[in-house]
Amino acid sequence: MSDNKTSDLRMLFALFNEIGIIEQLSRTLFEGRLPKGVLVSHFSVLNHLSRLGDGRTPLDIARAFQVPKTTLSHTLSLLEKRGWIEMRPNPADKRSKLVYLTDAGRTFRETAIDSLAPDMAAMADHLNLGDIEAMLPKLAEIRSYLDRARDAAGT
């Protein structure tokens, strides 16, 4: 492998290494702000439904998060018990269900995001927000590539 190719691969590894560390640190920070017993994985399902829309099957959501359907079923059960989602029959396929956010789920999501305001304000004091704004489209491009690769692989 050429030195340039090796350097490029190491740079990509360094990028994903930094993203992974940021994910770990931000997950810990966020979970510290969430109510007892609520995890970022629970919030993530609410956020997913809020961003992409209601009426998704549990299997579709499990695929999006790349987790087994049984793992997602447990999460959905917890969210349903808290009144944050509803499971409704799928009119197109009577064997499956569709997941919908409730008003309480939407409110919880907004409250959870708002709970991070002091942390985000402190971060804004230490980071150049123009740099972050410039990075967002590139990060979205990487996410989009990884989404397409996952979908092409059928996982």
Stockholm file with secondary structure:
# STOCKHOLM 1.0

chainA/1-155         MSDNKTSDLRMLFALFNEIGIIEQLSRTLFEGRLPKGVLVSHFSVLNHLSRLGDGRTPLDIARAFQVPKTTLSHTLSLLEKRGWIEMRPNPADKRSKLVYLTDAGRTFRETAIDSLAPDMAAMADHLNLGDIEAMLPKLAEIRSYLDRARDAAGT
#=GR chainA/1-155 SS CCHHHHHHHHHHHHHHHHHHHHHHHHHHHHHHHSCTTCCHHHHHHHHHHHHHCSCBCHHHHHHHHTCCHHHHHHHHHHHHHTTSEEEEECTTCTTSEEEEECHHHHHHHHHHHHHTHHHHHHHHHHSCHHHHHHHHHHHHHHHHHHHHHHHHHTC
#=GC SS_cons         CCHHHHHHHHHHHHHHHHHHHHHHHHHHHHHHHSCTTCCHHHHHHHHHHHHHCSCBCHHHHHHHHTCCHHHHHHHHHHHHHTTSEEEEECTTCTTSEEEEECHHHHHHHHHHHHHTHHHHHHHHHHSCHHHHHHHHHHHHHHHHHHHHHHHHHTC
//
